[in-house]
Amino acid sequence: MLPLFIFILGLCIGSFLNVAIFRVHDGISVAKGRSRCQTCEEPITARDLIPVLSFFILRGRCRKCKNVISWQYPLVEFSTGLLFLLFYLKFEQGGIDLLTLVRDWIFLGFLIVIFVYDFRHLFILDRFTVPAMIVAIILNLWISPVPALSLISGAIILGSFFYLQFVISNGTWVGGGDVRMGALIGLMLGLSQGLVALFIAYLLGAIIGVILLLSKRAGRKTPIAFGTFLAVGTIVILFFGDVPLQLYLSLFV
Ligand SMILES: [Zn+2]
């Protein structure tokens, strides 16, 4: 029963994250007012606000104007529900304690928002990374799953990694958002796990980049939303911890 409840909780959080992403982009207050249809501005009633289900009951169209509703809604809701559940199951298996589970859920919320926003708009917003950095410092120092020194060195080294690219390329390879994102990864995971997350992000970026090039869905000049890969790499390491690094090292021993 509890896992189902956690999944539904995740769906609802995903629903809230969607609203936050759309409203931040449109410059509307996240806290105030009812949600409206993106096209006809009709306020959305409670029965059409059920995560995932409403989208399918409405067949992906607004009840009033019949315009298409973004797939982002059900996809983000479902993914958030699934990730919340996965981290809960890890807790249930004794992999982490309750405080770390709550920390991971909060980190997930930020990382999902950063992922979706960068995917849609090719921007890693300071409005997401800066609060996430503050929350990461407070939670990690309070719960201390990562030594403070590892957090600080992780933030400095990962941030500098992108800052150097930013300076060398005059801002053409990476943007300022990537620098903050690098520091954020260090503050969430610490130095060693942060570096593995970075490695996974580049690996994923290379694989998907090649697939897009080969399928001619992207050219060499197509901008890539690298923040999405960084967010995925961070979520993977948040979940698996030291396991990927140990697996990798065991290949050579
Ligand atoms: Zn409408």
Residues whose N, C-alpha, C, O or C-beta is under 5 A from the ligand:
A	BS01	ZN	C37 T39 C40 E41 C62 K64 C65 K66
